[in-house]
Amino acid sequence: MKTDLAASGQTVTSAPIETKPKKLTLKEKIAYGMGDVGNNFMFDLGQIYLLKFYTDALGLPSATAGLIFLITKIWDAFADITVGTWVDNRKKIGPRGKFRPFILYTAIPLALVTVVSFMNPDFTLTGKMIWAYATYMLFGTVYSISNIPYGSMVPAMTKDPVERAQLASFRQAGSNLGLLITTVGFMPIVLMFDSQSTGYLVGVVIFSIIGVLFQLYCYANVKERFVYEKPNQEKKINLIDSYKGLFKNAPLLILCLVNLFTFSAFNVKLAVQIYYAQYVLQDVSIIPYMGFFSIGCVFIGVALVPSLVKKIGKKNTYILGCAIWAAGDGLAFFFANNATIFIIMACFAFFGSSFVNSLNWALVSDAVEYGEWKTGTRSEGVVYSFFTFCRKLSQALAGFIPGVVLGIVGYVPNMVQSSEAIAGIRGLMFIYPGVLALATIIVMAWFYKLSEDKYKQIVSDLNERRNEASI
């Protein structure tokens, strides 16, 4: 239906909505969370196993494999901004909604490009390098087209802030569940085959098919109730001024910096853990057990975050998580010489990282309010796109740095490694993330000034401004 807004002169097109909208059902919340399980079945395969596939199965030099991650993830960062702008400016919204069609139409293409990314064609080394660049860049583009609308759909599902928070929790749970299952279930499939290339391909096919089913389940069981169609003529926002305003948003800039630290550290651990198990502990079969217990600790950490935030605040909870993380990796560097100690220390590190990962999006929301208070302009889209851009840059570093370091220390795939290579793998697994966790503590403690009391004052000031403007 169409409703004219006299105050703005805009025409809003939305799906029919009730005077008192019905509450979201548990089934719909679960379906939304299952969408991220499906997404992560395919995304996590690339983050955890693709570097190993490039070096050990495809035969690419480790530095080349790292450069592929660097360039393709930078491409992804710009793709996210482009897709976000495209989705936000869609007109002539159909009966399926503004966001849901992207989930439907990209599910199978995303699965196909995931499978293609793990194929080992009979090409020359140069041909395989070009193949890797092209396929992973294509994967990143299709993933952006799928995931950006999925993440943007919550406001179209409900206006209730409590339900929005619940949907965010179900999404976080879905993301963690996808990571858990991928870590636990993928390598046993690979190890069933004598050929690494065959094992990887079979495992990816299985996970991609299941991922598609989860995404289609999400599409079929969620509903957009508040869909707004942009009018053909409206006042355009000056994006240049919006982006200039970002540099006045100190909390956002600090948050982007520490995410370059923590997100790259977290993803380096995911990528290097298989190297550590195979070449240091000489038992790659422990990866599923490590994944089960360490990601299980992530669920425990996520559950504890709300109570910790109430007691000590978001900033201190964030710092506490980094301290636990750094302690776990520091102890592991010296003592994780067998599978049991490795798994125990991994549980500590992942438990600490769960505080950080759980609070990132809440802190971004605080930065949105700060930006409006500081500049007078509310720019959620610009703030979120800039933050995700920085996170993609950290993912680029997470793929690039291990590849370069492995090349420097003389890593040779599927061989007994030199002492220099072993030291390099240990450093990547524990020193790199541990040091960055400590750097995050320093930056947050000294430079992040948006306290709980300051945030409450900002919200109060904004409410006063809005009340004055309405009068």
Legacy VTK file of the C-alpha trace (Angstrom):
# vtk DataFile Version 3.0
C-alpha trace
ASCII
DATASET POLYDATA
POINTS 471 float
0.000 0.000 0.000
1.038 3.620 -0.396
0.926 6.229 2.351
1.631 9.922 1.768
3.795 11.561 4.404
2.713 15.177 4.546
5.709 16.274 6.533
8.272 15.084 4.034
6.272 14.965 0.826
7.612 11.479 0.224
5.620 8.461 -0.826
6.271 5.321 1.119
5.453 1.958 -0.377
5.230 -0.950 1.993
3.833 -4.404 2.277
0.412 -4.474 3.986
0.939 -4.136 7.719
-1.411 -4.472 10.621
-2.245 -1.637 13.039
-0.648 -3.766 15.730
1.966 -5.869 13.952
2.202 -9.458 15.086
5.229 -10.501 17.075
7.887 -12.494 15.299
7.491 -16.206 15.826
10.289 -18.378 17.157
10.274 -20.183 13.800
10.992 -16.934 11.980
13.829 -16.013 14.332
15.367 -19.460 13.915
14.958 -19.212 10.133
16.815 -15.899 10.104
19.653 -17.422 12.124
19.767 -20.425 9.804
20.445 -18.037 6.924
23.810 -17.197 8.479
24.549 -20.878 9.064
24.135 -21.340 5.314
26.250 -18.277 4.529
29.020 -19.385 6.872
29.090 -22.917 5.509
30.485 -21.378 2.334
32.301 -18.301 3.678
34.187 -20.176 6.416
35.461 -22.765 3.948
37.365 -19.959 2.257
38.572 -18.333 5.475
39.782 -21.561 7.119
40.824 -23.937 4.357
41.396 -22.106 1.074
44.937 -20.922 1.883
45.883 -24.513 2.737
44.223 -25.701 -0.475
46.141 -23.130 -2.524
49.540 -24.077 -1.074
49.189 -27.852 -0.620
46.732 -28.967 -3.336
46.821 -26.295 -6.041
50.597 -25.963 -5.650
50.808 -22.166 -5.496
53.753 -20.545 -3.703
52.637 -19.443 -0.256
53.455 -15.770 -0.903
51.381 -15.877 -4.100
48.488 -17.467 -2.225
48.689 -14.717 0.396
48.662 -12.027 -2.289
45.510 -13.577 -3.767
43.764 -13.140 -0.423
44.992 -9.549 -0.108
43.769 -8.417 -3.520
40.477 -10.328 -3.554
39.494 -9.141 -0.063
40.211 -5.521 -0.977
37.957 -6.111 -3.983
35.337 -7.506 -1.578
35.526 -4.387 0.567
34.573 -2.165 -2.366
31.979 -4.710 -3.508
30.240 -4.429 -0.115
29.906 -0.658 -0.446
28.669 -0.954 -4.028
26.098 -3.622 -3.211
24.912 -1.705 -0.150
24.311 1.404 -2.270
22.525 -0.657 -4.942
20.210 -2.351 -2.466
19.488 0.865 -0.586
18.487 2.663 -3.796
16.254 -0.063 -5.249
12.943 1.101 -6.667
9.824 -0.787 -7.767
9.970 -3.308 -4.944
8.233 -6.560 -5.887
5.977 -8.812 -3.799
8.968 -10.815 -2.489
10.273 -7.724 -0.742
13.363 -5.556 -0.951
15.941 -7.937 0.534
14.584 -11.501 0.406
14.953 -11.928 -3.395
18.731 -11.632 -3.068
18.778 -14.618 -0.686
16.716 -16.669 -3.142
18.523 -15.795 -6.355
22.099 -15.981 -5.032
21.845 -19.225 -3.036
22.727 -21.598 -5.879
25.229 -19.269 -7.652
27.059 -18.785 -4.341
27.279 -22.554 -3.866
28.581 -23.022 -7.415
31.342 -20.410 -7.097
32.314 -21.902 -3.725
32.786 -25.307 -5.364
34.653 -23.806 -8.318
37.038 -22.021 -5.928
38.205 -25.424 -4.626
38.717 -27.046 -8.030
42.219 -28.010 -9.143
42.279 -27.566 -12.944
45.015 -29.090 -15.083
46.635 -25.734 -15.844
50.147 -24.386 -15.709
51.212 -22.658 -12.495
50.393 -19.286 -14.056
47.015 -20.586 -15.201
46.250 -21.882 -11.706
47.176 -18.513 -10.229
44.820 -16.698 -12.619
42.131 -19.296 -11.857
42.509 -18.669 -8.116
42.286 -14.894 -8.524
39.240 -15.078 -10.780
37.270 -17.664 -8.817
37.798 -16.179 -5.353
37.102 -12.668 -6.619
33.876 -13.980 -8.159
33.027 -15.701 -4.884
33.503 -12.457 -2.957
31.267 -10.545 -5.345
28.427 -13.080 -5.202
28.802 -13.350 -1.415
28.427 -9.572 -1.080
25.258 -9.639 -3.209
23.884 -12.368 -0.942
25.072 -11.265 2.487
24.632 -7.479 2.459
20.840 -7.676 1.836
20.562 -10.491 4.390
22.220 -8.372 7.058
20.161 -5.294 6.099
16.816 -7.094 6.334
16.180 -6.824 10.083
14.560 -3.347 10.034
12.171 -4.615 7.343
11.154 -7.559 9.524
10.276 -5.697 12.729
10.251 -2.240 14.297
10.461 -3.622 17.815
13.980 -2.913 19.225
13.778 -5.991 21.449
12.951 -8.225 18.482
15.750 -6.622 16.472
18.187 -7.457 19.263
16.841 -11.014 19.317
17.343 -11.369 15.576
20.913 -10.130 15.974
21.460 -12.784 18.646
20.025 -15.521 16.434
22.284 -14.354 13.623
25.343 -14.431 15.901
24.353 -17.913 17.042
23.936 -18.997 13.415
27.348 -17.601 12.514
29.008 -19.418 15.418
27.151 -22.638 14.622
28.259 -22.454 10.995
31.864 -21.948 12.098
31.613 -24.813 14.595
30.205 -27.312 12.087
32.638 -26.239 9.373
35.620 -26.616 11.693
34.473 -29.964 13.089
33.015 -31.610 10.006
35.082 -30.573 6.992
38.509 -32.148 7.533
37.155 -35.656 8.345
35.571 -35.630 4.871
38.824 -34.487 3.251
40.839 -37.154 5.063
38.559 -39.907 3.742
40.261 -39.586 0.336
43.823 -40.310 -0.718
43.853 -37.291 -3.017
43.700 -33.909 -1.261
42.125 -32.307 -4.313
39.328 -34.891 -4.368
38.770 -34.649 -0.613
38.521 -30.873 -0.660
36.135 -30.917 -3.617
33.806 -33.526 -2.106
33.750 -31.717 1.243
32.975 -28.373 -0.392
30.173 -29.873 -2.488
28.534 -31.387 0.603
28.769 -28.193 2.663
27.612 -26.013 -0.246
24.496 -28.128 -0.854
23.564 -27.985 2.828
24.308 -24.261 2.844
21.860 -23.698 -0.015
19.158 -25.609 1.863
19.650 -23.421 4.949
19.474 -20.242 2.863
16.292 -21.381 1.112
14.793 -22.257 4.499
15.580 -18.729 5.649
14.010 -17.210 2.527
10.840 -19.278 2.857
10.227 -18.527 6.539
11.053 -14.845 7.030
8.801 -11.957 6.074
9.414 -8.307 5.283
6.675 -6.268 6.959
8.074 -2.758 6.614
9.410 -2.282 3.102
9.987 1.279 1.979
10.310 2.193 -1.661
12.417 5.209 -2.495
10.506 7.917 -4.353
11.622 8.867 -7.833
12.486 12.352 -6.647
13.945 13.042 -3.247
16.580 15.197 -1.680
19.958 13.577 -2.224
22.348 13.143 0.654
25.811 14.580 0.109
27.915 11.459 0.519
31.150 13.439 0.497
30.013 15.403 3.548
28.873 12.157 5.185
32.276 10.558 4.712
34.029 13.703 5.929
31.915 13.402 9.061
33.436 9.981 9.724
36.753 11.600 10.571
35.054 13.551 13.354
33.724 10.298 14.795
36.591 9.324 17.113
34.918 6.216 18.621
34.257 4.823 15.121
37.853 5.400 14.002
39.199 3.706 17.137
36.795 0.803 16.636
37.911 0.407 13.015
41.559 0.392 14.116
41.105 -2.263 16.802
39.075 -4.366 14.356
42.037 -4.296 11.984
43.917 -5.849 14.901
41.403 -8.315 16.303
39.616 -9.436 13.144
42.865 -10.120 11.291
44.229 -11.908 14.382
41.104 -14.087 14.662
41.149 -15.012 10.980
44.886 -15.725 10.993
44.273 -18.227 13.814
41.550 -19.900 11.743
43.789 -20.139 8.683
46.969 -21.287 10.460
45.509 -23.804 12.921
45.476 -26.560 10.295
49.170 -25.930 9.517
49.970 -26.074 13.240
48.111 -29.344 13.717
49.689 -30.993 10.691
53.292 -29.823 10.895
53.898 -28.993 14.580
51.658 -31.505 16.378
51.749 -33.896 13.382
48.104 -34.816 13.792
45.659 -32.971 11.529
42.813 -35.163 12.815
42.671 -33.071 16.021
41.181 -30.084 14.158
37.568 -31.271 14.590
38.063 -31.739 18.350
39.773 -28.367 18.699
36.951 -26.767 16.735
34.246 -28.432 18.814
35.639 -27.342 22.172
36.999 -23.900 21.220
33.943 -22.766 19.255
31.819 -24.267 22.023
33.573 -21.852 24.393
32.587 -19.035 22.033
28.919 -19.842 22.715
29.607 -19.679 26.463
31.352 -16.328 26.057
28.527 -14.867 23.993
26.039 -15.918 26.680
28.099 -14.175 29.398
28.556 -10.871 27.562
25.193 -9.252 28.496
25.722 -9.774 32.231
29.335 -8.586 32.046
28.296 -5.453 30.160
25.773 -4.643 32.896
28.456 -4.988 35.575
31.558 -3.424 34.007
30.394 -1.804 30.741
31.083 -2.539 27.086
34.577 -1.043 26.965
35.864 -2.976 29.987
34.238 -6.207 28.772
35.983 -5.696 25.421
39.338 -5.189 27.168
38.757 -8.203 29.432
38.128 -10.395 26.397
41.399 -9.267 24.810
43.278 -9.944 28.045
41.940 -13.516 28.230
42.746 -13.974 24.543
46.327 -12.697 24.916
46.902 -14.874 28.000
45.650 -17.981 26.184
47.893 -17.425 23.173
50.890 -16.446 25.307
50.681 -19.641 27.352
50.058 -21.725 24.230
53.241 -20.429 22.575
55.313 -21.949 25.382
53.293 -25.000 26.368
51.068 -26.160 23.458
53.346 -29.003 22.401
50.681 -31.703 22.459
47.080 -31.917 21.314
45.495 -31.677 24.769
47.300 -28.480 25.829
46.724 -26.986 22.356
42.973 -27.554 22.624
42.799 -26.182 26.185
44.708 -23.022 25.251
42.593 -22.618 22.115
39.509 -22.672 24.329
40.906 -19.799 26.402
41.783 -17.717 23.335
38.480 -18.284 21.552
36.543 -17.660 24.774
38.222 -14.251 25.105
37.704 -13.420 21.436
33.959 -14.065 21.817
33.654 -10.960 24.038
35.260 -8.862 21.320
33.274 -10.260 18.410
29.986 -10.023 20.311
30.447 -6.350 21.192
31.660 -4.989 17.855
28.213 -4.360 16.401
26.905 -2.849 19.650
29.844 -0.433 19.700
29.182 0.515 16.077
25.607 1.417 17.034
27.014 3.667 19.774
29.272 5.278 17.171
26.226 6.060 15.006
24.702 8.043 17.888
28.029 9.771 18.587
28.366 10.758 14.931
24.889 12.286 14.887
25.624 14.146 18.142
28.955 15.439 16.808
27.967 16.415 13.260
24.187 16.832 13.353
23.763 14.211 10.620
22.654 10.624 11.190
24.389 8.325 8.684
23.858 4.682 9.637
24.590 3.412 6.128
27.849 5.320 5.789
29.005 4.305 9.275
28.213 0.603 8.794
29.682 0.447 5.277
32.903 2.118 6.471
33.148 -0.317 9.382
32.585 -3.384 7.178
35.103 -1.949 4.704
37.722 -1.904 7.474
36.808 -5.447 8.500
37.321 -6.643 4.929
40.746 -4.997 4.921
41.571 -6.961 8.072
40.471 -10.161 6.303
42.790 -9.221 3.448
45.681 -8.963 5.889
44.636 -12.254 7.498
45.116 -14.073 4.203
48.149 -12.130 3.036
50.358 -12.212 6.140
50.408 -16.012 6.671
51.214 -16.589 3.005
54.112 -14.129 3.056
55.483 -15.397 6.387
55.307 -19.029 5.264
57.231 -18.071 2.128
59.902 -16.248 4.127
60.472 -19.135 6.565
60.784 -21.688 3.768
57.529 -23.628 4.110
57.362 -26.654 1.772
53.907 -28.289 1.386
53.443 -31.890 2.559
57.045 -32.270 3.754
58.824 -32.337 7.094
59.289 -28.652 7.903
62.524 -26.934 8.884
62.935 -25.419 12.338
62.521 -21.968 10.775
59.204 -22.979 9.217
57.979 -24.479 12.497
58.910 -21.260 14.307
57.046 -19.243 11.677
53.903 -21.344 12.053
54.044 -21.064 15.859
54.509 -17.312 15.624
51.538 -16.920 13.305
49.371 -19.123 15.486
50.146 -17.481 18.838
52.462 -14.439 18.742
50.679 -12.517 15.971
47.172 -12.703 17.508
48.465 -12.371 21.079
50.409 -9.196 20.341
47.475 -7.674 18.478
45.153 -8.504 21.383
47.540 -6.598 23.687
47.675 -3.702 21.205
43.877 -3.602 21.269
43.892 -3.330 25.065
46.256 -0.358 24.892
44.270 1.466 22.196
40.890 0.879 23.845
42.115 1.782 27.340
43.861 5.002 26.343
41.983 6.324 23.330
38.378 5.048 23.408
36.567 7.766 25.379
32.907 6.860 24.813
32.013 5.637 28.311
28.585 4.403 29.382
27.824 7.702 31.136
28.974 9.704 28.104
26.785 7.622 25.818
23.728 8.156 28.032
24.361 11.918 27.940
24.652 11.828 24.141
21.329 10.006 23.813
19.715 12.529 26.156
21.108 15.440 24.113
19.862 13.904 20.862
16.380 13.422 22.307
16.324 17.077 23.363
17.358 18.184 19.888
14.605 16.087 18.279
11.999 17.412 20.665
13.059 20.996 19.939
13.017 20.321 16.200
9.496 18.844 16.372
8.245 21.913 18.295
LINES 1 472
471 0 1 2 3 4 5 6 7 8 9 10 11 12 13 14 15 16 17 18 19 20 21 22 23 24 25 26 27 28 29 30 31 32 33 34 35 36 37 38 39 40 41 42 43 44 45 46 47 48 49 50 51 52 53 54 55 56 57 58 59 60 61 62 63 64 65 66 67 68 69 70 71 72 73 74 75 76 77 78 79 80 81 82 83 84 85 86 87 88 89 90 91 92 93 94 95 96 97 98 99 100 101 102 103 104 105 106 107 108 109 110 111 112 113 114 115 116 117 118 119 120 121 122 123 124 125 126 127 128 129 130 131 132 133 134 135 136 137 138 139 140 141 142 143 144 145 146 147 148 149 150 151 152 153 154 155 156 157 158 159 160 161 162 163 164 165 166 167 168 169 170 171 172 173 174 175 176 177 178 179 180 181 182 183 184 185 186 187 188 189 190 191 192 193 194 195 196 197 198 199 200 201 202 203 204 205 206 207 208 209 210 211 212 213 214 215 216 217 218 219 220 221 222 223 224 225 226 227 228 229 230 231 232 233 234 235 236 237 238 239 240 241 242 243 244 245 246 247 248 249 250 251 252 253 254 255 256 257 258 259 260 261 262 263 264 265 266 267 268 269 270 271 272 273 274 275 276 277 278 279 280 281 282 283 284 285 286 287 288 289 290 291 292 293 294 295 296 297 298 299 300 301 302 303 304 305 306 307 308 309 310 311 312 313 314 315 316 317 318 319 320 321 322 323 324 325 326 327 328 329 330 331 332 333 334 335 336 337 338 339 340 341 342 343 344 345 346 347 348 349 350 351 352 353 354 355 356 357 358 359 360 361 362 363 364 365 366 367 368 369 370 371 372 373 374 375 376 377 378 379 380 381 382 383 384 385 386 387 388 389 390 391 392 393 394 395 396 397 398 399 400 401 402 403 404 405 406 407 408 409 410 411 412 413 414 415 416 417 418 419 420 421 422 423 424 425 426 427 428 429 430 431 432 433 434 435 436 437 438 439 440 441 442 443 444 445 446 447 448 449 450 451 452 453 454 455 456 457 458 459 460 461 462 463 464 465 466 467 468 469 470
